[in-house]
């Protein structure tokens, strides 16, 4: 089950320990039943698990205002803290040896259970590369895959746009979720939060730093069934994501390009190393043996009750609910208005709706 408020405070205190990475956190959670037990454990026991330096840091009281600010953020609709012990934590990511001990999410937690396909590429993509990224993302999203990328300039942004146009998309970022980087993607980030989700392992207030983005990349590939690279130079960070995907046992796909284009050389290298060459989205779906079965429509005899069941307990965006229900946005809007007038549903900022019990 999801952590209680008291357990959340323990998780946040554990998260704030300087130098406590995924490996040390995992050792602690294997040695103690929960984060509260870690924080109350004798220093000698802690030292036996993670060494003297971290055991000393664990004995330090975390600033109360830091926890309070995060708890205030979590009190806002659509904001979530997901420790690795939470059932909502994505199973594909949890299987990795360096899985983040916790995640922050803004948006629809139901996306974490959905199959995902990552699309990455150059920040300085050509117009053709941007069109390809958007078109592939839209077709794959229409087939039922969640498009995951990193909210960067160029291919990432085009992939998110295509994902939202065809279904939904999830962004994994290298900052705290109270920041948008790059700043010009503020409007895109708002749409992702309302119609999809934004995910980070970094606490609120974390600024963009160079070392954060390779860490972000392992989450992008770890969430996905596979990674498609669209235009990448030989020194592109997208090749890091592709390498991580291969190490994690994910499929790697690449779009070929002109032999004269520097932005094709990275993709050509991947193909030489064994990545699947794809020329259309159908090539990729065939490699994944992907068969999309649309959600069963809500029974006509009990449409409103069926819709309430699909909504669950967390705020949900209209587009996400349309995917779950098989209903058109127009029909959903009318049903939600009726339920809102009956006091069974509340509309929230950002185009979200929440069931009222």
N, C-alpha and C positions, 0 to 999 in steps of 0.2 A: 504494500500500500504506500501511498504518498507520505512523505514525512510530516509529522505534526509540527506546530509552530516551535515547540521546544527543540525537537530534533533538527529543524531547519536552522535554528540558531547554532547548534553544535556543528552542523555541516559548514555553515558560514565561518565559524571560528576556525575550523580545520582548514578550510580553503585559504584563509588569510595567513597561514603559517609561511614565512619566507622560505623558499627553497624546497617546499614540499611538492614534488612532482608526482606524476601518475604512478611510477613504480613504487615509491615510498608509501604513497597513499594506499595502494593495493596491499602492500605488506601489512600495514596497520589494520586494514579492514578484514584481512584474513586472520590476524591475531586477536582482534577484539570484536565483540558482537555488533557495535555500532559506533558512530562518531562521538557520542556522549561518553561512552565507555573509554574511548581513546583519551579524551580530554581529562577524565578523572583518574586515569591509570597512574600508578607510581612511576616516578621518573626512571627508576632502575629497569622496570619492565619495558618502558618505551625505548630506552637506550639499547636494550638487547635486540629490538626489532629494527630501529632506524638509526642507531648511533647516537653519540653524545650531542652533536651539534643540533640535530633536529629534536632530540628529546628536551634540550634546553629551550628551544624555540616553542615547543608545545606547552611548556610550563608558563609561557608569557601570556598575560591577559590581553585579549584582543580588544581594541578600542570599541566601546559600545556604540559610538556614533556611526562607525563603519557598518556594523550590523543593522542599525536602525534605518540607515539610508536604503540598504538593500531590501529590508522588510517592507519599507514604504513602497518601493518599486514593485515588489511582489504582490502588494495589495491592489495594484491596478489591474483591470481586466486584461486578460491575454498574456500576462507576464508569468513565467514559470521558472522555478529552480528544480532541476531533475538530477538527484544523486544516482549513482550507478546501481543502488539497491532499489530504486523506484521501478515498478513495472512499466512505466512509460518510457524508460530509457531504451533507445533503439537496440534491438538484439544484435544486428550485424556489427554495430560499433562496439558493443560490449564484448564481443569475441576477440577483439584485438588485444595483444599483450600490453600496448601502451594506450589503452582506452582512457579517455578523460574520466577522473573520478566523479565529476559533476558537469552539468551543462546548464546554461541559461537559454531560455527560449522565449521569443516574443511571437505569438501567433497561435496556430492550431497544432496542438500536441498530437492529434490523430495522424498527422503527416508522418510522424516517426515510425508508424507501423506500415506505411505504404512502401512499395518497391520504388527505388530511386535510380536515376541515371545521371551521372555527372557530365557536364560539358564545360571545358576550360579551354583557354587559348590566349593569344597575344593581347596585351593592353593596347597595342598600336595596330590593331587589325585593319585590313583593307575593307573597303565597302562591300566587296564580294564575301569576305570572311564574315562580316557582321550579318549579311543576309543569310549566309549558310547556317550560322549559329542559331539565328532566330527561327529559320524554317525547320531545321532539325528539331529544335526544342519544342516548337509548336506541334509538330507531327507526333513526336514521342509522348508529349503530354496528353494529346488527344487519344493516344493508345493506352493511357492509364498510368504512365510513369510520372513520378514527381521529379522535376528537373532541379538538380542541386548544382550550385556554383558558388563563387566566392565574392560576389558583389563588386569586383574590380572593374576598372574601365575596359572597354573593348568587348571581347568575346563574352566575358562573364555577364555583363549587363545585357547584351543581346540575347543570351541564353535565358536569363530571367524573364525578359520581355516575352520571348516566345513561349516559355513555360506558362506564364500567366495568361497569355492569349489562348492557349490550348487546354489548359487545365489549372495546374498550380505549380509553385516553385518554392524552393527553400534555399536561403543564403547562409553560408557559414562564414563568419567574419573573424578578423584578427584583433578586434577591440572589444571593450565592454559594450553591452547592448544599449547603453544610454548615449552612445556616440555613433555617428555615421561617417564612414570613411570609404571612398572619398566623399567630401561634403556635397559634391554635385549630384550624388545619388540619394539625396534625402527624400525626394518624392518617390523614387523607386522603392526605397526602404519602407516607406509608409504603406505602399501598395502590397509589398511582400508581407508585411505584418498583418494586413487586413485580409489578404486573399491566400496567404501561404504561411510562411514562418521565417524567422531569422534566428540563428543558433550561434552560440559562442561558448567556449570553455573559460573565457576570461572574465574576472569580476567587473562589476560596474566601475566606471572611471578609468579603465585601462586604455591608454592611448595606443595608436598604431606604432609598432616597433618592427624593424626588419625581421627579428627572430620569431615573431608571432606567426608569420605567414606560412612558413614550412610546417609549423604545428597545425595551423588551420587546414593545410592541404591534406594531412593524413586523415582528418575527419571527413573532408569532402569525399575522398576515395573510399574511406571505411564505411560510409553510409550507403554507398552505391553498389548496384550490381555490376557496373562497369563505368569506364571513363572514356569519353570521346574528346579528342584533342582537335581543335579547329585552328589552324594557323599558329605556328610556334617557331621561333628562332631556335638555334641550337643551344642557346644559353637561357631559354625561357624557363620561368618557374613552373610552367605547365608540365614540363618534362619531369619535374620533381613529383608532381601529382601522379603522373603516369607510372613512374617508377614505384611509388608507394602502392599504387593500385596493383601492380604486378606482384609485389612482395606480399600483399594482403590476399592474393588469390582472386582478384577481380579481373574482369575482362578489360582489355585496352583496345580502343578503336582510334583510327586516325583518318583524316581527310587528306587525300593527295593533292598536290598543287603543281604549279609550274616549276621546272627545274631551275628557272632563272630567278625565282622569288626567294629572298632570304627567309620569309615567313613560312615557306614550305619545307625548309630543310629539317626542322625539328620533327615534323610529322613523317618525313621520309626516313629519318633515322629510326623512329619508332617502328615503322613498317618493316625496315630491315631487321630490327631486333625481335620481330614476331607479333607486333600489333596488327589487328585486323584492319585491312583497307576497306573503307566503306564509301560508297558513292551516293547512297540515299538512305533515308531512315529505315526503309524496309530491310536493307542489308543488315543493319544493326539488330532490328527486332528478330530477324531470322536467326542470327547468331545466338541471341539470348533465348531462342525458342519461346518467345513471348506470345502469349495468347491472352488478349484482354477481354474479360467478361464484364460488361457494364453492371453496376449494382442493380439488384432486383428492385423494380418500382415499389413504392409503398402501396399496400393493398387498398383498393378503392373504398372498401367498406369502413376502414378506420384510418383515413389519411392523416388526421391531426395527431392522433395518439402515436401512430407510426413515426411521424416526423419528430415528436418529442423524444421518442426512444433513440432515434438517430442522432439527435443533438448532443446527448450525453450531458455531463455536468459542467464542462468547460465552455467558455465563449467560443463561438464558431463563426467563420465568415460565410457569407451567402454563397460564394462560388464553391467553397468546400462542401457545404451542405447540399448543393446541387449535385456534386459528384457522388456523395454518399447515397442520395435519395433517388437519383435518376429523374428528378422533376426538372422542369424548366425554371429559370430564374423568375419568370413572370408568375407562374403558379406558386412557387415558394414564397414570393413577396406577399401575395394575397393571403396565403395560409398563415404566414408569420404575423401579418397585421391583425388577422382575426384572433390568433392566440395571444397577441399582445393586449388587445382589447379585453380579452377574458382574464388577463392577469397571469397567464401561464408562461409568457415569454417576455423578456426585457430586451430592448434595443440598446446597444452600447456604442460609445464613440469608436470611430474607425470602421464602421460598417459591420460590427460584430453583433451576434445575438446570443442570449443565454437563457437556458430553461430555468424557470422558477419552480421550486418545489413547495 
